[in-house]
Amino acid sequence: MQQLTLKAARVNAGYGQAEAAKLLNVTPKTLSFWENGKRFPTVDMVAKICELYHVCYDDIIFLPKASLKEN
């Protein structure tokens, strides 16, 4: 599987930001910070994100898409 940004993983799982934040028991602002690379989730939260989005840790890039360079 190609690696996905945190936002892409959420969208692919069919969740809006507010809905995903509620299911993860965080604020939408916190989830936005994670998706934009301003903050990073704890190890425990990463496990919850992976479970909710049905992805493996290795499949998620915890950086905003704009910061990734094209290969």
Sequence and secondary structure as in RCSB ss.txt:
>XXXX:A:sequence
MQQLTLKAARVNAGYGQAEAAKLLNVTPKTLSFWENGKRFPTVDMVAKICELYHVCYDDIIFLPKASLKEN
>XXXX:A:secstr
   EEHHHHHHHTT  HHHHHHHHTS HHHHHHHHTTSS   HHHHHHHHHHHT  GGGEE S GGG    
